[in-house]
Amino acid sequence: MGRIYEWSEHADRPLDSCGHLILAARAEGLERCWIGSFRNEELEKVLQIPQEWNIVAVTPLSFPKEPCFKSKAPKPLEEIVFFNSFSTS
């Protein structure tokens, strides 16, 4: 049975960082995947991570053989920002 950790008010900070890492990796053209479910003991052994570290997420990064996405030009602000009320015109 794996170790169980209690959620604390600060538990989301590493996850926020992981999210930022994933966004930055995409901006650089890297493939990425957020893995939040794994067996800590096996991961500690394979990656030689000390047991006193609490692993909360794993993010493999790689360069794709071919680009998997194409950057789009940003929409003009007039199409996505509304003042005082929502408008579709």
C-alpha positions in Angstrom: 0.0 0.0 0.0 1.3 3.4 -0.9 1.8 6.4 1.4 -1.2 8.7 1.9 -0.7 12.4 2.2 -3.1 14.9 3.7 -4.2 17.8 1.6 -3.1 21.1 3.0 -3.8 24.7 2.1 -0.4 24.8 0.4 -0.8 21.5 -1.5 -1.9 23.2 -4.8 1.3 25.3 -5.1 3.4 22.5 -6.8 0.4 21.7 -9.0 0.3 25.4 -10.1 3.9 25.2 -11.0 3.4 22.0 -13.0 0.7 23.7 -14.9 2.9 26.7 -15.7 5.7 24.3 -16.8 3.3 22.5 -19.2 2.2 25.8 -20.7 5.7 27.0 -21.1 6.7 23.7 -22.7 3.9 23.9 -25.2 5.0 27.5 -26.1 8.5 26.0 -26.9 7.0 23.3 -29.1 7.5 20.4 -26.6 5.1 17.5 -26.2 4.0 17.2 -22.6 1.6 15.3 -20.4 0.6 15.8 -16.8 0.6 12.6 -14.8 -1.0 12.8 -11.4 -1.7 9.2 -10.6 1.3 6.9 -10.1 2.9 4.6 -7.5 5.2 6.8 -5.4 7.4 3.9 -4.3 8.1 2.7 -7.8 8.8 6.2 -9.1 11.2 6.9 -6.2 13.1 3.7 -7.0 13.3 4.2 -10.8 14.2 7.9 -10.7 16.2 7.6 -7.5 14.2 10.2 -5.6 14.7 10.3 -1.8 11.7 9.0 0.2 11.5 12.3 2.1 10.4 14.0 -1.1 6.6 14.1 -1.8 6.0 13.6 -5.5 2.8 15.3 -6.5 3.0 15.1 -10.3 5.2 13.9 -13.1 5.5 15.7 -16.5 7.4 13.9 -19.2 8.6 16.4 -21.9 9.9 15.5 -25.4 10.5 17.1 -28.8 8.0 15.7 -31.4 9.2 14.3 -34.7 6.8 16.7 -36.4 5.0 19.7 -35.0 1.7 18.7 -33.5 0.1 22.1 -33.4 0.3 25.3 -35.4 0.3 28.6 -33.8 -2.7 30.8 -34.6 -2.7 34.5 -34.9 -4.3 36.0 -31.8 -7.8 37.3 -32.1 -8.3 41.1 -32.0 -9.2 42.3 -28.5 -12.4 43.7 -29.9 -13.6 40.1 -30.5 -12.8 38.8 -27.0 -13.0 41.8 -24.6 -16.3 43.4 -23.8 -17.1 46.6 -21.9 -20.1 47.1 -19.6 -22.0 44.2 -21.4 -21.6 41.1 -23.4 -22.0 41.5 -27.2 -21.8 39.1 -30.1 -21.8 41.8 -32.8 
